[in-house]
Amino acid sequence: MKRRDFMKKGSAVVATSVVGSTLVASCGGGDTTAPDTTTGGTGAGTGANPAPTTPDPVATPAPVPDAPATTPAALVEQTFYITEGEHEMMDATGVGTIVPFRSFNVADVPDTINVPGKAIIVNQGDTVEITVVNRLQSVHNFTISRLVNDKNVVIADTGVIPAGETRLVSFTANVPGTYRYEDATIVNNMKINSMVGMHGGFAVMPLDANSGNPLNDQLTVGSRKFVQQLFWVFNDVDPNFNNAIINGTASSAFTPQYFTMNGLSGRPPAPLNGSPASSPGYADPTLDSMHDPRSMLVGALGDRALVRCINFGMAKHSMHIHANHFEWLTTDGDMVDGMMDADPVQTTKDVIPLNGKGGICDVIYPFDAPPDAWPIFNEATVQLAKDEGRKIAYPMHFHDEMTQSAKGGSYLFGLMTDVFYEPKPKA
Ligand SMILES: [Cu+2]
């Protein structure tokens, strides 16, 4: 398909969208634009058009991860239920597509799903006990793994979990870092169950060598610090593939139509083609990736957020941020040159590659003033926006074009979220 045809379907959305103008204005020329502070922009929920609600009784975003223990050698227990359910994927027609998924669900409720599963953060030295209950008629497994020098290292594996049965895997978390969990069953060279939703993020925090206590502000001992952390779990979704796998039909054909982060895609505020309303689900934190608290970056000037990125999709992607550059710490388990330097300059990038099929990278987003912003951006800028009821929002989106659309061309219904600057808490 030619680029023009590919983009045509969503062109009406582009022309009228604040999000669109931000993307178009700044992607080609670096991150030097003033912030999007327009009421009704990507982050504001107060636009003229009320957000219609979409009934979506089955897909439930997993809860945000629990904070790890503050004392060493804790016992961390988690039970997952293997379930099937549906999620409605949206495009510019305003009529969604119901797509079936499988998941590791924290709730023992039939026909409900968590895609991705709840992220788990533990400390080095913790004992981790994962119980997995297979509520389906199909055979599954649960593994936790990471990459070291491009090699897969499995640290936990339930082995086969037959239909209707339960397995427990127990292990000690030894090495700090970002891991993925998934059903690792491979058919036709593809991790078919992982691809249809059976995946999530896992992390191990380091211990201080002297005190033996957990360190809650660094990826590995001595690396640059952060004050908050979250997971961005990415996936590419082909409804035909999901239907085939869940119906028990082997399939090797995979043409992605949706691109998700933490299971959701963008639901833009702009009018839909031929419709006066915002897109269904706009501003709903359970449907709109730009308002999902598991994905949005929210902070004050000076804050720093660690983002653990895991790409379960088939394609390699390019992760792009506005306003500031990421500090790139690791990729697929290897440290980036300069990662341990006090000065991040060698590692700062506004686009970071992220491999497909389980690729992992760790980055820090620094809530600094955008370096080239004009007018000058400082605490007064942020406070004034707050006082005037505006949001300061910058997009994060992938830079490969297919990911910015849904269903083969609905622009702005793709993979994106927002970065919000809030005033510093008053002393
Ligand atoms: Cu951009």
Residues whose N, C-alpha, C, O or C-beta is under 5 A from the ligand:
A	BS01	CU	L23 C27
